[in-house]
Amino acid sequence: MFEIGSSLKEARLRQGLDFPEIETGTKIRGKYLNALEEERFDVLPGETYIKGFLRTYAEFLGLDGQLYVDEFNSRYVAPVEMQTIRVRRTAQARRHRRVQGGVLIAALAGIAVVTALVIVAWTSGSAPEQPVAGISSNGSTQQKKHKRTQPQSAKAHITLRAVRTYVSLLAVRKGGPTGKILLENVELAPGEAKRFTRRSLWINTGTPGNLRVVVNGKRVTYPGGKPQAFIVSARGIIAPA
């Protein structure tokens, strides 16, 4: 256990940094930086911003940002909330085990049925005439018809996360620019993330250099710089839109 505020202040003073200089580098207001050092977390907008500011400020000073977030969670997140999270995770694990058990029982039942059919066919005498591909029962040849099936696009787990500083004017739609609105002109704090499960998303951001896109656990890159819109597909491919 360590003191969050005093360790931040000590690291800042050791490097000879002032709040205006840090404010320019992190885009966090000076009054919020001072509140972090004094552990006056009630001054900050909310828990999400506190964690994002802690991570960004600590990493700017060369410290382990996740360590500070974990310390904040252990000391200030309500025990009831932590208990709720643990109960939810336990329930999810139990549901997963029940699903796996059901699949196993169904597979064993299928094996038993197939085995019974094979035994019945073996003990009944001669095996029935088996059709040969391309030849009908009267000896005439027939062409095998192939049905072409179009592969279905699988859904992807897409995460949008703000890094370094705020992501402003973030808009997200389902599929394309005319699709259903999922987010509209939203601002993400550093470290804050939005998660979606879709086949594709249309994304428009005013600060693309601060937006990290992760598809199925893998980060995908796109041209940064000026405000832009693009489409993230289920395969993780980003195409200009």
C-alpha positions, -999 to 999 in steps of 0.1 A, spaced: 0 0 0 13 35 -9 1 70 -8 -13 79 -42 -11 117 -40 22 121 -22 40 97 -46 28 116 -76 39 149 -60 73 135 -51 78 123 -87 68 157 -101 91 176 -78 120 152 -84 117 160 -121 113 197 -115 80 199 -133 52 225 -127 15 221 -133 13 243 -165 39 221 -181 22 189 -172 -12 203 -182 2 209 -217 16 174 -219 -14 155 -206 -43 178 -215 -55 175 -179 -64 207 -162 -41 219 -134 -68 219 -108 -74 182 -114 -37 174 -112 -35 193 -79 -66 173 -67 -49 140 -76 -19 149 -55 -40 159 -26 -63 129 -31 -94 152 -32 -111 128 -57 -145 144 -51 -133 174 -71 -130 153 -103 -160 147 -126 -164 110 -119 -148 76 -112 -140 70 -149 -122 103 -152 -103 97 -119 -89 64 -132 -81 79 -166 -64 109 -151 -45 88 -126 -32 65 -154 -22 94 -177 -6 115 -150 14 86 -136 27 74 -170 36 110 -179 59 110 -148 73 77 -158 54 56 -133 32 25 -136 -3 39 -144 -21 6 -138 -5 3 -103 -21 37 -94 -55 26 -108 -54 -7 -89 -45 12 -56 -74 36 -62 -98 6 -67 -86 -12 -36 -90 19 -14 -120 39 -28 -142 16 -49 -172 6 -28 -169 -29 -14 -205 -36 -24 -197 -27 -60 -166 -51 -59 -188 -78 -45 -214 -73 -72 -186 -76 -98 -174 -109 -83 -210 -123 -81 -216 -114 -117 -183 -131 -128 -192 -162 -108 -226 -165 -123 -211 -161 -158 -187 -189 -151 -215 -212 -139 -235 -205 -170 -205 -213 -191 -200 -246 -173 -237 -256 -177 -235 -249 -215 -204 -270 -218 -221 -298 -198 -251 -297 -221 -230 -299 -252 -211 -329 -238 -243 -347 -230 -257 -340 -265 -225 -353 -281 -226 -385 -260 -263 -391 -269 -255 -387 -306 -226 -412 -304 -249 -437 -286 -276 -433 -313 -251 -438 -342 -236 -469 -324 -271 -484 -320 -279 -479 -357 -246 -495 -368 -253 -526 -346 -288 -529 -360 -276 -527 -396 -248 -553 -389 -271 -578 -373 -299 -575 -399 -280 -594 -426 -269 -578 -458 -263 -541 -460 -286 -520 -481 -275 -509 -515 -255 -477 -512 -258 -451 -538 -227 -441 -557 -221 -405 -564 -229 -396 -600 -248 -429 -607 -285 -435 -602 -301 -467 -590 -309 -478 -626 -273 -474 -638 -277 -441 -655 -253 -413 -646 -265 -381 -631 -248 -348 -625 -242 -338 -589 -256 -304 -581 -236 -282 -560 -251 -256 -539 -231 -225 -534 -235 -211 -500 -224 -176 -493 -202 -173 -462 -218 -153 -435 -198 -125 -420 -190 -133 -384 -195 -107 -357 -164 -92 -342 -156 -78 -307 -146 -41 -314 -131 -19 -287 -126 19 -291 -102 33 -264 -89 68 -258 -51 70 -253 -28 98 -242 -56 125 -241 -93 130 -249 -110 116 -280 -135 143 -291 -165 143 -315 -167 105 -316 -197 92 -336 -204 55 -342 -230 39 -365 -239 3 -373 -226 -9 -407 -221 24 -425 -227 62 -425 -265 58 -428 -267 29 -402 -283 30 -368 -267 55 -344 -248 38 -316 -228 69 -303 -231 105 -314 -206 133 -306 -192 115 -275 -160 125 -257 -138 98 -243 -115 104 -214 -79 89 -214 -82 52 -207 -120 51 -212 -132 25 -237 -164 16 -256 -170 -20 -267 -193 -33 -295 -201 -67 -310 -210 -61 -346 -202 -72 -381 -189 -37 -390 -189 -2 -375 -188 32 -392 -166 55 -370 -161 93 -373 -137 110 -349 -123 145 -347 -90 133 -330 -80 100 -347 -45 102 -333 -59 96 -298 -82 67 -307 -70 31 -305 -91 4 -323 -89 -32 -313 -107 -60 -332 -109 -95 -316 -80 -87 -293 -58 -73 -321 -50 -37 -326 -57 -24 -361 -41 8 -376 -54 35 -398 -41 68 -411 -41 93 -382 -39 131 -382 -69 151 -394 -105 143 -385 -118 114 -406 -144 86 -409 -137 50 -416 -153 15 -415 -141 -13 -392 -151 -47 -406 -155 -80 -388 -122 -92 -402 -104 -62 -386 -99 -45 -420 -103 -7 -419 -115 9 -451 -119 47 -457 -155 58 -458 
